[in-house]
């Protein structure tokens, strides 16, 4: 026994613990640590559930964590609005503050979990967020996680969010963000495990890759998650084109690549480009996947024995993987150098973060219609009526990938807290979310005619749209078959329209995607799109309804009239998709959103109307608030080719700025467009300077006659010539 004791001491003395010295470079430390691992230990660390290596003082760690709009699946945390709602704010600084709040709560929770010895899934610091796939088709159930359909908007919001998650310390990561799902991935969910996306080179480099490139090059996102689907015949998790040539070589990515969960097994089982699981594991490792979410890398040892890979490659992938854990400060002998180790529990679901969640929801809500300026309602309204299947629902606040909050505020609760104590507030749900009422005696529609105003909260929920494994009420594995509300909700709204007489009906829509309102929009006096607004959603909706805050959200996606306007879901061509390529008139256009005031655009000035390749373009415009409310507004700049011969976008968002402007106030807003901003992607996928005439348009929606018809301000435009 004594001999064994001394044997252990001798063994321990041989270990080089200099990898715990934070004065060494990250690369050095990772190499020193990995060099001392046995083969079995190395292979075990390539799985998302990595076991402890006690002799090296490496604790167990699960890489799988989620934080798209709050620390998710890990107990108490602030629930912010869903990603699509943050996109609707058109406010990168807000996205940054939300990301910062999330990472602060994450660090505080991690410190507590470590002290408890809780190293379980969702208790770590490597967050597989944000989802930056383009929301190219509104049927995709996971589009709610994204910031919208436009690459420029998505990049601006994603960059700011990642900065908030990762912090700004030059040495340490606050948390590690991960851009997913790389690449060309946006449904259908039902096909994702075996589908092959074959986009044109123009669509690939104009639409599908720019946001990933921006997050890698501009903010050094620490992780990238490979997608389930194949691209050009190779599974995304086994694509050397994506993971080596593009990500590592072209963009100089220096983080880790993780497979989507089970995606490496899809190389064998779904795409059938590997004959065995050993071969699938080898293909992924050789392509560049550092970490397997799943279990297929358990077959790497056999792949080594069969000569499919070499241990040297295992070392390379593992060193890169451990660099992330070192950047998070996990192996520092002296933790005092890390500024994030002192974050306390008082930050978890703090009052500051609760108020931020409310602000974020306020800024994301989109006013789609306001007939005769029926909104805002007076707080001393005598008989308001709240109804609808989601009026008192807390589930509809959360979307998917959410945390747990003790402070969920439904729309009914928000309204009850906002109106005068003398108000006779009435509530009936009136309709189930997606099933017919069994009892034919439904008094709820009758109350509409006896009320001064009716607020109906309808829509869909994350039970109806989301990931294939989560949306339990979807009949298409998480995706939507059409864009309409459930028929029973449509029937209920139509009944209320019949019963309301001359009293106003305000429709509040909950969803993470576009909802077609054909047949019911005409009968509603006002329409609010609240998305999945987070824990403070009810208060934020009430703030808008009763005028404490003017609505300022704008649509980050196009709302088509119906599903017939969409191309086939599995067609990854961008033709007729999104505002950039859609030639049909939608129900509501991209960028659209009303306020309680009115602004006018004038005095559009360009530094030159003729530009050459090296010239910047300075654009200025005068904006005046001619209405009666102090507001926030989103000023948007678009460029459109006058002659389109190369399948170019019909128009493209090139800049935007969210401003506050008081009633009667005028402001001069300036934009700078660099030469690269004016280049286009040609049919060969090359970004080029294309000579010709273009139109610069500044407004508060994407440029169209429909926008003006729906109430957007008249935009202002000028031609420029690129020479």
C-alpha positions, 0 to 999 in steps of 0.5 A, spaced: 500 500 500 505 504 501 509 502 495 502 504 491 502 511 495 509 513 493 508 511 486 502 515 485 506 521 488 512 520 483 507 519 477 504 526 479 511 529 479 512 527 472 506 532 470 508 538 467 503 543 470 506 549 466 499 549 462 496 553 468 501 559 467 497 564 464 503 568 462 504 563 457 501 563 450 494 560 449 497 556 444 503 553 448 498 552 454 494 547 450 500 544 446 503 542 453 496 539 456 494 535 450 501 532 449 501 529 456 494 525 455 493 518 453 490 517 446 484 514 450 484 521 454 484 525 447 479 522 444 474 522 450 475 530 450 473 530 443 465 529 445 461 535 447 460 531 454 468 531 456 469 527 462 474 529 467 482 527 467 483 528 474 491 526 474 491 533 469 487 537 474 482 537 468 475 537 470 469 534 466 465 539 462 459 539 457 460 544 451 452 544 450 449 550 452 444 555 449 443 563 450 440 565 444 435 570 448 437 569 455 441 563 459 437 557 457 435 550 460 439 552 466 434 554 471 433 562 473 435 567 468 432 573 465 428 571 458 429 576 453 425 577 447 426 572 441 432 573 436 427 575 431 424 580 435 431 583 437 432 583 429 425 587 429 428 593 433 434 594 428 438 596 434 445 593 434 446 597 441 440 593 444 443 587 441 449 588 445 446 590 451 442 584 451 448 579 450 452 583 455 446 581 460 446 574 458 454 573 459 453 576 466 448 572 468 452 566 465 458 567 468 455 568 475 451 562 474 457 558 472 461 560 478 455 558 483 455 551 479 462 550 479 462 551 487 456 546 487 460 541 483 455 541 477 458 540 471 452 538 467 449 540 460 447 547 460 451 549 466 457 551 462 460 557 458 460 555 451 454 557 448 451 555 441 448 562 440 446 566 435 443 562 430 445 566 424 442 562 418 438 567 413 430 566 414 429 565 407 422 562 408 417 564 413 415 556 413 421 555 417 420 553 424 427 555 427 427 562 423 424 565 430 431 564 432 434 569 427 434 576 426 431 576 420 431 575 412 437 580 410 444 579 411 446 586 412 441 587 418 443 580 421 450 581 421 450 588 424 445 585 430 449 578 430 456 582 431 453 586 436 450 580 440 457 576 440 461 582 442 456 582 448 457 575 449 464 574 449 466 581 452 471 586 450 477 583 455 483 582 450 485 576 454 479 572 456 473 570 453 467 572 458 463 566 454 464 563 448 459 565 442 458 560 436 455 562 430 450 556 427 448 553 423 454 553 417 451 553 412 446 554 407 441 551 412 434 554 413 429 548 413 425 544 411 426 541 418 423 534 416 429 533 411 435 536 414 438 530 416 439 528 409 437 534 404 443 537 399 443 544 398 445 546 391 445 554 391 448 558 385 454 561 387 451 568 387 446 566 392 452 563 396 456 569 396 450 574 396 446 571 401 448 565 405 455 566 407 456 573 408 453 573 416 458 568 418 464 571 414 462 578 418 462 574 425 468 570 424 472 576 421 469 582 425 468 580 432 472 573 432 466 569 434 469 563 438 465 557 435 462 555 429 457 550 428 456 545 422 449 544 419 445 537 418 444 538 411 449 537 405 452 543 401 454 541 394 453 533 395 458 533 402 455 533 409 456 540 412 460 537 417 464 533 412 465 539 407 472 541 406 470 546 402 466 549 408 470 548 414 477 548 411 477 552 404 472 557 407 472 558 414 480 556 416 483 559 410 479 564 407 477 567 413 482 565 418 478 562 423 481 561 430 476 558 434 473 551 434 468 547 430 462 543 433 457 539 429 450 540 430 448 534 435 448 528 431 450 531 424 456 526 424 452 520 424 448 523 418 454 523 414 453 515 415 446 514 416 442 520 412 447 523 407 450 516 406 457 519 404 460 514 409 459 506 409 461 506 416 460 510 422 468 510 423 469 513 416 463 518 418 468 520 424 474 520 420 471 524 414 468 530 420 475 530 423 479 531 417 474 536 414 475 540 421 470 538 426 473 539 433 468 537 437 462 532 436 455 533 439 453 526 439 457 520 440 460 518 433 467 520 435 467 514 439 468 510 433 475 514 432 479 509 435 477 504 430 478 509 425 485 510 427 486 502 428 484 502 420 488 507 418 483 512 416 486 518 420 493 519 424 493 521 432 497 527 429 490 530 426 487 528 433 492 532 437 491 538 432 483 538 433 484 537 440 489 543 441 484 548 437 479 545 442 482 546 448 484 553 446 477 555 447 477 553 454 484 556 456 481 563 453 475 562 458 480 562 464 478 554 466 485 552 467 489 558 470 492 557 477 491 564 479 484 566 477 485 573 479 487 576 472 480 574 469 476 580 470 470 575 470 471 571 476 468 576 480 461 576 477 456 575 483 449 572 483 446 579 484 446 579 477 442 573 475 435 576 474 437 583 476 432 589 476 436 592 471 436 586 466 428 585 467 428 592 465 432 591 459 428 585 457 422 590 458 425 595 453 427 590 448 420 588 448 418 595 447 423 596 441 421 590 438 413 590 437 411 592 430 405 597 429 402 594 422 396 598 422 392 604 426 386 606 423 384 613 424 389 613 430 385 608 434 391 607 438 394 609 443 388 607 448 386 612 454 388 609 461 381 611 463 378 607 458 371 605 461 370 598 459 376 594 455 375 587 453 381 582 453 380 576 449 384 571 445 387 564 446 394 567 448 392 573 452 393 570 458 399 565 456 406 565 459 408 560 454 407 564 448 412 569 451 418 565 451 419 562 444 424 556 444 431 555 447 429 559 453 430 559 461 426 560 467 423 566 470 419 567 476 417 574 473 413 572 467 408 578 465 402 576 460 399 581 456 392 580 460 397 582 466 400 587 463 394 591 461 391 590 468 397 593 471 396 599 466 389 601 466 386 605 471 383 602 477 376 605 476 376 601 469 371 595 468 376 590 465 373 584 462 377 577 460 375 571 456 379 567 452 374 566 447 378 560 443 383 555 444 390 556 441 389 551 435 383 546 437 375 548 436 371 549 442 367 543 444 362 547 447 358 551 442 355 556 447 361 561 447 359 568 450 366 571 449 364 574 442 358 577 445 362 581 450 365 585 444 359 589 442 358 591 449 366 594 450 369 600 449 375 597 445 377 589 444 384 587 445 385 580 442 391 576 443 392 571 437 397 567 434 402 561 434 407 559 439 413 555 439 409 549 440 407 550 433 413 552 430 420 550 432 425 545 431 423 538 429 424 535 436 420 541 440 414 543 436 409 538 439 403 541 435 406 542 429 404 537 423 410 538 419 416 537 424 417 544 426 415 547 420 409 551 418 405 548 412 401 555 411 402 562 414 395 563 416 392 563 423 389 556 426 382 556 423 379 556 429 382 563 431 380 566 424 373 564 425 373 567 432 376 573 430 371 574 424 365 573 429 368 578 433 369 583 427 361 581 426 359 583 433 364 589 434 359 594 431 363 601 431 367 599 437 375 598 435 378 591 435 385 591 436 389 585 434 395 583 437 399 577 434 404 572 437 409 569 432 416 568 431 414 568 423 410 571 418 402 571 419 398 571 413 392 576 415 388 575 409 380 575 410 381 578 417 386 584 416 380 589 413 376 588 420 381 590 425 382 597 427 389 596 429 394 590 429 401 589 433 406 584 432 409 582 438 413 576 436 415 572 442 417 578 447 420 575 453 418 575 460 416 582 460 412 582 454 405 583 457 408 590 460 411 592 453 405 591 450 401 595 455 406 600 454 405 601 447 397 600 447 396 605 452 401 610 449 407 610 455 411 608 449 411 609 441 411 603 437 418 603 434 419 596 431 420 594 424 419 588 420 426 584 419 422 579 414 417 580 409 410 578 410 407 575 404 399 575 403 399 567 403 403 561 402 402 561 394 407 567 393 412 562 396 417 558 392 418 551 393 420 550 401 426 546 399 428 550 393 434 554 395 434 559 390 433 566 392 429 567 386 422 570 389 424 570 396 425 576 401 424 583 399 431 583 395 428 578 390 420 578 391 416 581 385 409 580 388 406 585 392 406 582 400 401 583 405 407 587 409 414 589 406 420 588 410 422 594 414 415 596 415 413 599 422 408 605 424 409 609 430 404 614 433 407 620 430 409 622 423 416 624 420 418 627 413 424 626 409 427 632 405 434 635 403 437 628 401 444 630 399 450 626 396 457 628 396 457 626 388 452 623 383 458 620 380 463 615 383 469 611 382 472 604 385 475 608 390 470 613 392 466 613 399 459 616 398 457 620 404 449 621 404 445 626 408 438 627 409 433 631 414 428 628 418 422 632 421 417 629 426 411 633 424 406 629 429 404 630 436 409 624 439 416 624 441 418 617 438 424 613 436 424 611 428 429 607 424 431 611 418 433 606 412 438 607 406 437 602 400 440 602 393 437 599 387 440 598 380 436 601 375 437 596 370 438 589 372 441 584 368 445 579 372 439 577 377 441 582 382 437 584 388 431 588 386 433 593 392 438 592 398 439 595 405 445 598 406 445 602 412 440 604 418 440 608 424 435 608 430 434 615 432 430 618 437 426 625 435 421 629 439 415 632 436 416 638 432 424 636 432 428 636 425 435 632 425 440 631 420 442 624 419 448 622 415 451 615 412 457 613 409 457 608 404 464 605 402 466 602 395 465 595 398 458 597 400 456 598 393 459 592 390 455 587 387 455 579 387 455 577 380 453 570 377 460 567 379 460 569 386 465 574 385 464 581 389 465 586 383 464 593 382 458 594 377 458 600 372 451 603 371 445 607 374 443 606 381 438 609 386 439 611 393 433 611 397 432 613 404 426 612 408 422 608 414 421 602 410 423 598 404 422 602 398 415 600 395 408 603 393 405 599 398 409 601 404 406 608 403 399 606 402 400 602 409 402 609 412 410 609 411 413 616 410 414 618 403 421 616 402 426 620 398 431 618 392 437 620 388 440 617 382 448 615 382 452 613 377 458 608 378 463 609 373 
